[in-house]
Amino acid sequence: MQSFIQYTPTEIVFGPGVESQTAQLVKKHGGTKVLVVYGTGSIEKSGLLGKITDQLASEGIPHLMHGGATPNPHLSFARAGVKAAIAFGVDFILAIGGGSAIDAAKAVAHGTKNPEIDIWKFWLREEPLTKSLPIGVVLTISAAGSETSNSAVLTNTEEGLKRGLNTDFNRPAFAIMNPELTYTLPRFQISCGITDIMMHTLDRYFSPEANEGKVNEMTDEIAESLLRVVIKNGPLVLQNPEDYQAQSEIMWCGSLSHNGICGLGRTMDFSVHQLGHELGGSFDVAHGASLTTMWGSWARYCLDVNPARFARYARKVWGVTQNDDYTAAKEGIEKTVEYFKSIDMPTCFTELGIGIQSDEVLEQLSYSCVHFGKRLVGSFKPLKKEDIFAIYKAANK
Protein backbone atom coordinates (compact mmCIF):
# COMPACT_ATOMS: atom_id res chain seq x y z
CA MET A 1 0.00 0.00 0.00
CA GLN A 2 1.21 3.50 -0.86
CA SER A 3 1.87 5.85 2.07
CA PHE A 4 -0.61 8.59 2.93
CA ILE A 5 -1.73 11.10 5.53
CA GLN A 6 -5.45 11.46 6.22
CA TYR A 7 -6.64 14.43 8.28
CA THR A 8 -10.39 14.88 8.71
CA PRO A 9 -10.97 17.10 11.76
CA THR A 10 -14.53 18.22 10.94
CA GLU A 11 -17.22 17.17 13.40
CA ILE A 12 -20.11 15.91 11.28
CA VAL A 13 -23.66 16.01 12.63
CA PHE A 14 -25.90 14.19 10.13
CA GLY A 15 -29.65 13.58 10.05
CA PRO A 16 -33.11 15.12 10.13
CA GLY A 17 -33.44 18.28 12.20
CA VAL A 18 -29.76 18.54 13.17
CA GLU A 19 -29.67 22.22 12.20
CA SER A 20 -31.29 22.87 15.59
CA GLN A 21 -27.86 22.21 17.13
CA THR A 22 -26.10 25.03 15.26
CA ALA A 23 -25.69 27.56 18.07
CA GLN A 24 -24.58 24.88 20.51
CA LEU A 25 -21.89 23.73 18.08
CA VAL A 26 -20.71 27.30 17.51
CA LYS A 27 -20.20 27.65 21.27
CA LYS A 28 -18.59 24.22 21.52
CA HIS A 29 -15.99 25.24 18.96
CA GLY A 30 -15.17 28.55 20.59
CA GLY A 31 -17.43 31.00 18.78
CA THR A 32 -18.50 34.04 20.81
CA LYS A 33 -19.07 36.58 18.02
CA VAL A 34 -20.13 35.31 14.60
CA LEU A 35 -20.27 36.44 10.98
CA VAL A 36 -22.98 34.50 9.11
CA VAL A 37 -22.14 34.03 5.42
CA TYR A 38 -24.91 32.87 3.10
CA GLY A 39 -26.24 33.05 -0.45
CA THR A 40 -28.85 34.91 -2.41
CA GLY A 41 -32.24 34.39 -0.81
CA SER A 42 -33.47 30.79 -0.80
CA ILE A 43 -32.52 30.13 2.83
CA GLU A 44 -34.36 33.32 3.82
CA LYS A 45 -37.53 32.26 1.98
CA SER A 46 -37.39 28.77 3.51
CA GLY A 47 -37.08 30.19 7.02
CA LEU A 48 -33.79 28.40 7.69
CA LEU A 49 -31.79 31.59 8.08
CA GLY A 50 -34.20 32.95 10.65
CA LYS A 51 -34.14 29.70 12.62
CA ILE A 52 -30.34 29.79 12.79
CA THR A 53 -30.11 33.43 13.80
CA ASP A 54 -32.84 32.93 16.42
CA GLN A 55 -30.70 30.14 17.89
CA LEU A 56 -27.64 32.38 18.00
CA ALA A 57 -29.65 35.11 19.70
CA SER A 58 -31.13 32.73 22.26
CA GLU A 59 -27.64 31.52 23.14
CA GLY A 60 -26.46 35.10 23.56
CA ILE A 61 -24.09 34.99 20.59
CA PRO A 62 -23.77 38.35 18.80
CA HIS A 63 -23.84 37.92 15.03
CA LEU A 64 -23.56 39.93 11.85
CA MET A 65 -25.08 38.91 8.52
CA HIS A 66 -23.17 38.81 5.23
CA GLY A 67 -25.46 37.60 2.46
CA GLY A 68 -25.11 37.46 -1.30
CA ALA A 69 -22.60 34.68 -2.01
CA THR A 70 -22.99 33.69 -5.66
CA PRO A 71 -21.97 30.63 -7.69
CA ASN A 72 -18.27 30.95 -8.48
CA PRO A 73 -17.93 33.02 -5.27
CA HIS A 74 -16.49 36.43 -5.97
CA LEU A 75 -13.34 37.82 -4.45
CA SER A 76 -15.09 41.16 -3.96
CA PHE A 77 -17.79 39.52 -1.81
CA ALA A 78 -15.16 37.82 0.35
CA ARG A 79 -13.18 41.05 0.73
CA ALA A 80 -16.33 42.86 1.85
CA GLY A 81 -16.92 40.07 4.38
CA VAL A 82 -13.40 40.45 5.75
CA LYS A 83 -13.92 44.16 6.23
CA ALA A 84 -17.25 43.63 8.01
CA ALA A 85 -15.91 40.82 10.20
CA ILE A 86 -12.91 42.83 11.35
CA ALA A 87 -15.09 45.84 12.18
CA PHE A 88 -17.50 43.65 14.18
CA GLY A 89 -14.69 41.78 15.95
CA VAL A 90 -15.82 38.24 15.06
CA ASP A 91 -14.00 35.12 16.18
CA PHE A 92 -16.06 32.56 14.23
CA ILE A 93 -17.45 32.31 10.68
CA LEU A 94 -20.68 30.40 10.04
CA ALA A 95 -21.56 29.42 6.47
CA ILE A 96 -25.12 28.50 5.55
CA GLY A 97 -25.52 27.09 2.06
CA GLY A 98 -23.46 25.14 -0.44
CA GLY A 99 -19.94 25.31 -1.78
CA SER A 100 -20.11 28.96 -2.80
CA ALA A 101 -21.12 30.21 0.64
CA ILE A 102 -18.67 27.84 2.33
CA ASP A 103 -15.71 28.81 0.13
CA ALA A 104 -16.50 32.49 0.63
CA ALA A 105 -16.66 31.89 4.40
CA LYS A 106 -13.25 30.23 4.31
CA ALA A 107 -11.80 33.24 2.53
CA VAL A 108 -13.37 35.59 5.07
CA ALA A 109 -11.95 33.50 7.91
CA HIS A 110 -8.45 33.72 6.44
CA GLY A 111 -8.67 37.45 5.79
CA THR A 112 -10.10 38.30 9.19
CA LYS A 113 -7.30 36.48 10.98
CA ASN A 114 -4.70 38.09 8.70
CA PRO A 115 -5.95 41.68 8.34
CA GLU A 116 -2.61 42.94 7.00
CA ILE A 117 -2.76 40.66 3.91
CA ASP A 118 -5.15 40.87 0.97
CA ILE A 119 -6.78 37.43 0.67
CA TRP A 120 -6.15 37.11 -3.06
CA LYS A 121 -2.43 36.82 -2.27
CA PHE A 122 -3.17 33.50 -0.55
CA TRP A 123 -4.90 32.18 -3.68
CA LEU A 124 -2.02 33.35 -5.88
CA ARG A 125 0.48 31.67 -3.51
CA GLU A 126 2.19 35.03 -2.97
CA GLU A 127 1.70 34.79 0.80
CA PRO A 128 1.67 31.65 3.00
CA LEU A 129 -1.42 31.04 5.09
CA THR A 130 -0.40 30.24 8.66
CA LYS A 131 -3.55 31.00 10.67
CA SER A 132 -7.29 31.42 10.28
CA LEU A 133 -10.56 31.62 12.21
CA PRO A 134 -12.71 28.51 12.80
CA ILE A 135 -15.58 27.90 10.40
CA GLY A 136 -18.88 26.11 10.90
CA VAL A 137 -21.21 24.93 8.14
CA VAL A 138 -24.94 24.32 7.78
CA LEU A 139 -25.06 22.49 4.45
CA THR A 140 -27.99 22.99 2.06
CA ILE A 141 -26.53 21.68 -1.21
CA SER A 142 -24.91 18.29 -1.89
CA ALA A 143 -22.15 19.08 -4.33
CA ALA A 144 -18.80 20.70 -3.61
CA GLY A 145 -17.86 18.72 -0.49
CA SER A 146 -16.43 21.96 0.89
CA GLU A 147 -18.03 21.17 4.24
CA THR A 148 -15.20 18.72 4.98
CA SER A 149 -12.53 19.54 2.39
CA ASN A 150 -9.25 21.43 2.54
CA SER A 151 -10.03 23.43 -0.60
CA ALA A 152 -11.70 26.72 -1.46
CA VAL A 153 -12.19 28.46 -4.80
CA LEU A 154 -12.55 32.18 -5.52
CA THR A 155 -13.26 34.08 -8.73
CA ASN A 156 -11.58 37.41 -9.39
CA THR A 157 -14.14 38.96 -11.72
CA GLU A 158 -11.94 41.98 -12.46
CA GLU A 159 -9.23 39.75 -13.93
CA GLY A 160 -11.47 36.91 -15.14
CA LEU A 161 -9.53 34.39 -13.03
CA LYS A 162 -10.80 31.51 -10.92
CA ARG A 163 -8.30 29.99 -8.51
CA GLY A 164 -8.29 27.31 -5.84
CA LEU A 165 -6.45 27.15 -2.53
CA ASN A 166 -5.72 23.91 -0.69
CA THR A 167 -4.78 24.11 2.98
CA ASP A 168 -5.92 22.37 6.14
CA PHE A 169 -6.93 25.79 7.45
CA ASN A 170 -9.86 25.40 5.02
CA ARG A 171 -11.28 22.44 6.94
CA PRO A 172 -14.40 23.47 8.90
CA ALA A 173 -14.68 22.81 12.62
CA PHE A 174 -18.15 21.29 12.17
CA ALA A 175 -20.62 20.47 9.43
CA ILE A 176 -24.36 20.14 10.01
CA MET A 177 -25.82 17.89 7.31
CA ASN A 178 -29.58 17.41 7.05
CA PRO A 179 -30.59 15.99 3.64
CA GLU A 180 -34.07 17.47 4.09
CA LEU A 181 -32.56 20.92 3.54
CA THR A 182 -31.87 19.96 -0.09
CA TYR A 183 -35.47 19.15 -1.01
CA THR A 184 -36.27 22.52 -2.63
CA LEU A 185 -33.22 22.78 -4.89
CA PRO A 186 -33.83 23.35 -8.61
CA ARG A 187 -33.24 20.35 -10.87
CA PHE A 188 -30.22 21.94 -12.56
CA GLN A 189 -28.55 22.61 -9.24
CA ILE A 190 -29.08 19.00 -8.17
CA SER A 191 -27.54 17.77 -11.43
CA CYS A 192 -24.56 20.10 -11.00
CA GLY A 193 -24.06 18.67 -7.52
CA ILE A 194 -24.16 15.07 -8.75
CA THR A 195 -21.51 15.78 -11.36
CA ASP A 196 -19.29 17.74 -8.99
CA ILE A 197 -19.26 14.77 -6.60
CA MET A 198 -18.36 12.42 -9.44
CA MET A 199 -15.56 14.71 -10.64
CA HIS A 200 -14.02 15.08 -7.19
CA THR A 201 -13.74 11.31 -7.19
CA LEU A 202 -12.58 10.86 -10.77
CA ASP A 203 -9.93 13.57 -10.48
CA ARG A 204 -8.35 11.44 -7.75
CA TYR A 205 -8.98 8.07 -9.41
CA PHE A 206 -6.92 8.88 -12.51
CA SER A 207 -3.48 9.38 -11.00
CA PRO A 208 0.17 8.90 -11.96
CA GLU A 209 0.47 6.14 -9.36
CA ALA A 210 -2.19 4.21 -11.26
CA ASN A 211 -0.07 4.57 -14.38
CA GLU A 212 2.76 2.83 -12.52
CA GLY A 213 0.55 0.07 -11.11
CA LYS A 214 0.94 1.50 -7.60
CA VAL A 215 -2.64 1.58 -6.36
CA ASN A 216 -4.14 1.21 -2.91
CA GLU A 217 -6.82 -1.43 -3.37
CA MET A 218 -9.03 -0.05 -0.59
CA THR A 219 -8.81 3.49 -2.00
CA ASP A 220 -9.89 2.20 -5.42
CA GLU A 221 -12.79 0.24 -3.94
CA ILE A 222 -14.02 3.26 -1.97
CA ALA A 223 -13.88 5.49 -5.03
CA GLU A 224 -15.59 2.95 -7.29
CA SER A 225 -18.37 2.19 -4.82
CA LEU A 226 -18.94 5.91 -4.23
CA LEU A 227 -19.31 6.47 -7.96
CA ARG A 228 -21.78 3.59 -8.26
CA VAL A 229 -23.86 4.97 -5.39
CA VAL A 230 -23.99 8.45 -6.93
CA ILE A 231 -24.82 7.11 -10.38
CA LYS A 232 -27.65 5.02 -8.93
CA ASN A 233 -29.15 7.68 -6.66
CA GLY A 234 -28.70 10.68 -8.95
CA PRO A 235 -31.75 9.94 -11.12
CA LEU A 236 -33.77 9.07 -7.99
CA VAL A 237 -33.30 12.51 -6.42
CA LEU A 238 -34.05 14.17 -9.74
CA GLN A 239 -37.27 12.17 -10.02
CA ASN A 240 -38.26 12.83 -6.40
CA PRO A 241 -36.24 15.50 -4.55
CA GLU A 242 -37.94 14.49 -1.29
CA ASP A 243 -36.60 10.94 -1.39
CA TYR A 244 -34.73 11.11 1.91
CA GLN A 245 -32.78 7.89 1.42
CA ALA A 246 -31.48 8.91 -2.00
CA GLN A 247 -30.73 12.48 -0.89
CA SER A 248 -28.86 11.25 2.18
CA GLU A 249 -26.69 8.95 0.06
CA ILE A 250 -25.85 11.80 -2.32
CA MET A 251 -25.09 14.19 0.55
CA TRP A 252 -22.73 11.77 2.30
CA CYS A 253 -21.02 10.90 -0.99
CA GLY A 254 -20.42 14.62 -1.50
CA SER A 255 -18.39 14.85 1.68
CA LEU A 256 -16.51 11.61 1.13
CA SER A 257 -15.65 12.57 -2.44
CA HIS A 258 -13.67 15.62 -1.35
CA ASN A 259 -12.37 15.04 2.19
CA GLY A 260 -9.37 13.11 0.86
CA ILE A 261 -10.41 9.51 1.49
CA CYS A 262 -11.01 8.75 -2.21
CA GLY A 263 -7.44 9.64 -3.06
CA LEU A 264 -5.35 8.15 -0.27
CA GLY A 265 -1.93 7.05 -1.44
CA ARG A 266 -2.04 8.88 -4.75
CA THR A 267 -1.47 12.24 -6.38
CA MET A 268 -4.59 14.16 -7.34
CA ASP A 269 -4.98 15.06 -11.02
CA PHE A 270 -7.76 17.71 -11.10
CA SER A 271 -7.08 18.60 -14.75
CA VAL A 272 -10.80 18.66 -15.48
CA HIS A 273 -11.37 21.05 -12.58
CA GLN A 274 -8.65 23.35 -13.88
CA LEU A 275 -10.11 23.28 -17.39
CA GLY A 276 -13.55 23.99 -15.93
CA HIS A 277 -12.28 26.81 -13.72
CA GLU A 278 -11.17 28.75 -16.78
CA LEU A 279 -14.66 28.45 -18.26
CA GLY A 280 -16.15 29.57 -14.95
CA GLY A 281 -13.81 32.53 -14.66
CA SER A 282 -14.35 33.68 -18.25
CA PHE A 283 -18.03 32.88 -18.81
CA ASP A 284 -19.44 32.65 -15.26
CA VAL A 285 -20.99 29.24 -15.95
CA ALA A 286 -22.05 26.81 -13.23
CA HIS A 287 -19.14 24.83 -11.84
CA GLY A 288 -20.70 21.38 -12.29
CA ALA A 289 -21.69 22.22 -15.86
CA SER A 290 -18.14 23.29 -16.71
CA LEU A 291 -16.87 19.90 -15.50
CA THR A 292 -19.22 17.77 -17.59
CA THR A 293 -18.45 19.97 -20.58
CA MET A 294 -14.76 19.10 -20.32
CA TRP A 295 -14.58 15.53 -18.95
CA GLY A 296 -15.30 13.59 -22.14
CA SER A 297 -12.81 15.58 -24.19
CA TRP A 298 -10.17 15.23 -21.47
CA ALA A 299 -10.76 11.48 -21.14
CA ARG A 300 -10.56 10.80 -24.87
CA TYR A 301 -7.37 12.87 -25.10
CA CYS A 302 -5.74 11.05 -22.18
CA LEU A 303 -7.01 7.53 -22.90
CA ASP A 304 -3.75 6.32 -24.44
CA VAL A 305 -1.81 7.18 -21.26
CA ASN A 306 -3.33 4.19 -19.48
CA PRO A 307 -6.12 2.30 -21.26
CA ALA A 308 -6.11 -0.32 -18.49
CA ARG A 309 -7.03 2.29 -15.89
CA PHE A 310 -9.95 3.53 -17.96
CA ALA A 311 -10.94 -0.09 -18.57
CA ARG A 312 -10.97 -0.85 -14.84
CA TYR A 313 -13.17 2.20 -14.31
CA ALA A 314 -15.51 1.03 -17.07
CA ARG A 315 -15.83 -2.47 -15.65
CA LYS A 316 -16.01 -1.67 -11.94
CA VAL A 317 -18.25 1.41 -12.17
CA TRP A 318 -20.32 0.87 -15.31
CA GLY A 319 -20.37 -2.93 -15.55
CA VAL A 320 -18.72 -3.02 -18.96
CA THR A 321 -17.93 -6.61 -19.98
CA GLN A 322 -15.57 -6.08 -22.93
CA ASN A 323 -12.38 -8.13 -22.56
CA ASP A 324 -10.18 -5.81 -24.60
CA ASP A 325 -8.96 -2.94 -22.41
CA TYR A 326 -9.05 -0.29 -25.11
CA THR A 327 -12.57 -1.21 -26.21
CA ALA A 328 -13.79 -1.33 -22.60
CA ALA A 329 -12.14 2.00 -21.84
CA LYS A 330 -13.84 3.78 -24.72
CA GLU A 331 -17.20 2.30 -23.74
CA GLY A 332 -16.74 3.52 -20.15
CA ILE A 333 -15.96 7.04 -21.34
CA GLU A 334 -19.03 7.14 -23.55
CA LYS A 335 -21.26 5.73 -20.80
CA THR A 336 -20.08 8.54 -18.53
CA VAL A 337 -20.83 11.19 -21.15
CA GLU A 338 -24.26 9.67 -21.80
CA TYR A 339 -25.00 9.70 -18.08
CA PHE A 340 -24.22 13.41 -17.97
CA LYS A 341 -26.62 13.97 -20.85
CA SER A 342 -29.30 11.86 -19.12
CA ILE A 343 -29.31 14.24 -16.17
CA ASP A 344 -29.41 17.26 -18.52
CA MET A 345 -25.80 18.32 -18.14
CA PRO A 346 -23.75 19.79 -21.01
CA THR A 347 -20.94 17.88 -22.71
CA CYS A 348 -19.66 20.55 -25.13
CA PHE A 349 -19.46 24.34 -25.43
CA THR A 350 -22.74 24.70 -27.33
CA GLU A 351 -24.64 22.67 -24.74
CA LEU A 352 -22.96 24.75 -22.01
CA GLY A 353 -24.50 27.82 -23.59
CA ILE A 354 -21.34 29.70 -24.52
CA GLY A 355 -21.35 28.84 -28.22
CA ILE A 356 -18.45 27.86 -30.43
CA GLN A 357 -15.40 29.94 -29.54
CA SER A 358 -12.63 31.26 -31.77
CA ASP A 359 -9.15 29.78 -31.67
CA GLU A 360 -8.00 33.06 -30.15
CA VAL A 361 -10.32 32.57 -27.17
CA LEU A 362 -9.20 28.96 -26.80
CA GLU A 363 -5.59 30.14 -26.79
CA GLN A 364 -6.38 32.65 -24.05
CA LEU A 365 -8.15 30.01 -21.97
CA SER A 366 -5.25 27.61 -22.40
CA TYR A 367 -2.63 30.22 -21.48
CA SER A 368 -4.55 31.21 -18.35
CA CYS A 369 -5.00 27.54 -17.39
CA VAL A 370 -1.23 27.03 -17.26
CA HIS A 371 -1.02 30.22 -15.16
CA PHE A 372 0.57 32.10 -18.05
CA GLY A 373 3.29 29.56 -18.61
CA LYS A 374 4.17 28.95 -14.95
CA ARG A 375 2.91 25.35 -14.60
CA LEU A 376 1.75 22.13 -16.13
CA VAL A 377 -1.81 21.07 -15.39
CA GLY A 378 -2.63 17.73 -13.80
CA SER A 379 -0.62 14.64 -13.01
CA PHE A 380 -2.27 11.66 -14.77
CA LYS A 381 -1.06 13.24 -18.00
CA PRO A 382 0.69 16.54 -17.23
CA LEU A 383 -0.80 18.97 -19.71
CA LYS A 384 1.08 21.69 -21.55
CA LYS A 385 -0.62 24.68 -23.11
CA GLU A 386 -0.88 22.90 -26.46
CA ASP A 387 -2.50 19.86 -24.81
CA ILE A 388 -5.06 22.06 -23.11
CA PHE A 389 -5.78 23.86 -26.37
CA ALA A 390 -6.43 20.49 -28.04
CA ILE A 391 -8.85 19.47 -25.28
CA TYR A 392 -10.72 22.78 -25.47
CA LYS A 393 -10.80 22.40 -29.25
CA ALA A 394 -12.41 18.98 -28.92
CA ALA A 395 -15.12 20.40 -26.63
CA ASN A 396 -15.64 23.43 -28.88
CA LYS A 397 -18.67 22.22 -30.80
Salt bridges, closest charged atoms under 4 A:
GLU11 OE2 - LYS28 NZ 2.91
GLU11 OE1 - HIS29 NE2 2.88
GLU59 OE1 - LYS27 NZ 3.21
ASP118 OD1 - ARG79 NE 2.88
GLU126 OE1 - LYS121 NZ 3.64
ASP168 OD1 - ARG171 NE 2.84
ASP196 OD1 - HIS200 NE2 3.42
ASP196 OD1 - HIS273 NE2 3.60
ASP196 OD1 - HIS287 NE2 3.30
ASP203 OD2 - HIS273 ND1 2.69
GLU212 OE1 - LYS214 NZ 3.39
ASP220 OD1 - ARG266 NH2 2.59
ASP220 OD1 - ARG309 NH2 2.70
ASP220 OD2 - ARG312 NE 3.89
GLU221 OE2 - ARG312 NH2 3.83
GLU221 OE2 - LYS316 NZ 3.16
GLU224 OE2 - ARG312 NE 2.57
GLU278 OE2 - ARG163 NH1 3.27
ASP325 OD1 - ARG315 NH1 2.94
GLU334 OE2 - ARG300 NE 2.97
GLU338 OE2 - LYS341 NZ 3.91
ASP344 OD2 - ARG187 NE 2.96
ASP359 OD1 - LYS393 NZ 2.55
GLU363 OE1 - LYS385 NZ 2.39
